[in-house]
């Protein structure tokens, strides 16, 4: 199982790295989580520099593709050279977007007729593409999911784990990262967000 997290220049660390951390709670042969970027290095909105694991063409071949968010997403969707590299297909992949990543999915035509979640800043831009944006943290239809709000990236990661490894594996991953003394509450809340869409 190969999961690619698309991470562009100006990325939001919470969106890419929370998902990366939770997804890597699965410890089994063949399970791999990669940061995918159009360039060798990308710099976050707060100056954190990451080196990519794979390029966008390799990401397009992954079993799961999550599109991270960031302050330059409108630049990404306006860059034909980047968008042309994204060959995503929900008939063979699980595809998710975090916050402004929904704009990328919309521009790729993957949200046609699908409701979406995104952050409040990105909401009007996604609506301009003709997509109806929900006032909630997580939504999935078939193999396409979106999440809104940085900490909702945990829901996106849990959805991937639940769809591929089962709900118990998702609950276990969330239990590990949840605050001590609040673990049961956190797990229950997180699972309640994704369970209707499994």
C-alpha positions in Angstrom: 0.0 0.0 0.0 1.6 3.2 -1.1 0.2 6.5 0.1 1.4 9.8 -1.4 0.8 13.1 0.3 1.1 15.9 -2.2 3.0 18.8 -0.6 3.6 22.0 -2.5 5.7 25.1 -1.8 4.0 27.2 0.9 2.5 24.0 2.4 0.8 24.0 5.8 2.8 21.7 8.1 -0.2 20.5 10.0 -2.0 19.3 6.9 0.8 17.2 5.5 2.7 16.1 8.6 -0.2 15.2 10.9 -1.5 12.8 8.2 2.0 11.5 7.6 2.5 10.8 11.3 -0.9 9.1 11.8 -0.6 7.0 8.6 2.8 5.8 9.6 1.2 4.2 12.8 0.5 1.3 10.5 3.5 -1.1 10.7 3.2 -3.8 8.1 5.3 -4.9 5.1 4.5 -2.9 2.0 2.9 0.0 3.8 4.7 3.2 2.7 3.8 6.9 3.1 5.6 9.4 0.8 5.8 13.1 0.6 5.3 14.0 -3.1 6.3 17.4 -4.5 6.9 18.9 -8.0 10.4 20.0 -6.8 13.2 18.3 -4.8 12.5 20.6 -1.8 9.5 22.5 -0.7 9.3 25.2 2.0 6.3 25.5 4.3 4.4 28.7 5.0 6.5 28.9 8.2 9.9 28.2 6.7 10.1 24.5 7.3 12.0 22.8 4.4 11.1 19.2 3.4 12.9 17.0 0.8 10.4 15.0 -1.2 10.4 11.2 -1.3 8.8 11.0 -4.8 7.8 13.2 -7.7 4.3 13.9 -8.9 4.3 11.2 -11.6 5.2 8.6 -9.0 2.5 10.0 -6.7 -0.1 9.5 -9.5 0.7 5.7 -9.4 0.1 5.4 -5.7 -2.8 3.5 -4.2 -3.8 6.5 -2.1 -3.2 10.2 -2.9 -3.8 12.9 -0.3 -3.5 16.5 -1.5 -2.2 18.8 1.2 -3.0 22.4 1.7 -1.0 25.6 1.7 -0.9 29.3 1.0 0.1 28.9 -2.7 -2.6 26.5 -3.8 -4.1 29.0 -6.3 -0.6 29.3 -7.9 -0.5 25.4 -8.1 -3.8 25.1 -9.9 -2.8 27.9 -12.3 0.4 26.1 -13.2 -0.4 23.8 -16.1 3.0 22.0 -15.9 2.1 20.9 -12.3 -1.5 20.0 -13.0 -0.6 18.0 -16.0 1.5 15.7 -13.9 -1.5 14.8 -11.7 -3.2 11.8 -13.2 -5.5 10.8 -10.4 -8.3 8.2 -10.9 -10.8 7.4 -8.1 -11.7 4.2 -9.9 -8.3 2.8 -8.9 -7.2 5.1 -6.0 -8.4 6.5 -2.8 -8.1 10.3 -3.2 -8.4 12.9 -0.4 -7.8 16.6 0.0 -7.1 18.7 3.0 -8.3 22.3 3.1 -7.2 24.1 -0.1 -6.3 20.7 -1.6 -10.0 20.6 -2.5 -9.3 23.3 -5.0 -6.8 21.0 -6.7 -9.3 18.2 -6.8 -12.0 20.5 -8.2 -9.6 21.8 -11.0 -8.9 18.2 -11.9 -12.6 17.5 -12.3 -12.7 15.1 -9.3 -15.4 16.9 -7.4 -18.0 17.1 -10.1 -21.2 16.3 -8.4 -19.4 15.7 -5.1 -19.9 17.8 -2.0 -16.7 19.0 -0.4 -15.1 20.3 2.8 -12.4 22.9 2.9 -11.0 25.7 5.1 -12.8 29.0 5.4 -10.3 31.0 3.3 -10.5 28.5 0.4 -14.2 28.1 0.5 -15.1 30.9 -1.9 -12.5 29.7 -4.4 -13.8 26.2 -4.4 -17.4 27.5 -4.7 -16.3 29.5 -7.7 -15.5 26.2 -9.5 -19.1 25.1 -9.0 -18.6 22.8 -6.0 -20.9 23.0 -3.0 -18.9 23.4 0.2 -20.2 21.9 3.4 -19.9 23.5 6.9 -18.3 20.4 8.4 -14.9 18.9 8.9 -15.1 15.7 6.8 -17.0 14.3 3.9 -16.5 11.4 1.5 -18.3 10.0 -1.5 -17.0 6.8 -2.8 -13.2 6.9 -3.1 -13.0 10.7 -2.8 -12.8 12.5 0.5 -12.2 16.1 1.7 -11.5 17.6 5.1 -11.6 21.2 6.3 -9.6 22.7 9.1 -6.0 21.8 9.8 -6.7 19.3 12.6 -9.2 17.6 10.4 -6.2 16.1 8.6 -6.4 13.4 11.3 -9.9 12.5 9.9 -8.5 12.1 6.4 -5.7 9.9 7.6 -8.2 7.8 9.7 -10.5 7.4 6.7 -7.6 6.0 4.6 -6.7 3.6 7.4 -10.3 2.5 8.0 -10.8 2.0 4.2 -7.6 -0.1 3.8 -7.0 -1.7 7.2 -10.3 -1.5 9.0 -12.0 0.6 11.6 -10.1 -1.0 14.5 -6.7 -0.1 12.9 -7.9 3.5 12.5 -9.1 3.7 16.1 -5.7 2.3 17.3 -3.8 4.8 15.2 -5.9 7.7 16.7 -5.5 6.3 20.2 -1.7 6.5 19.9 -1.7 10.2 19.0 -4.5 11.4 21.2 -3.8 13.3 24.4 -3.3 11.3 27.5 -6.3 11.3 29.7 -8.5 12.2 26.7 -7.8 9.2 24.4 -11.2 7.6 24.5 -13.0 10.9 23.8 -10.7 11.7 20.9 -11.0 8.3 19.4 -14.8 8.3 19.7 -15.1 11.8 18.1 -12.7 11.0 15.3 -14.4 7.7 14.4 -17.8 9.4 14.5 -16.6 11.7 11.7 -15.5 9.0 9.3 -17.7 6.1 10.1 -20.8 7.3 8.1 -18.5 7.3 5.0 -17.0 3.9 5.2 
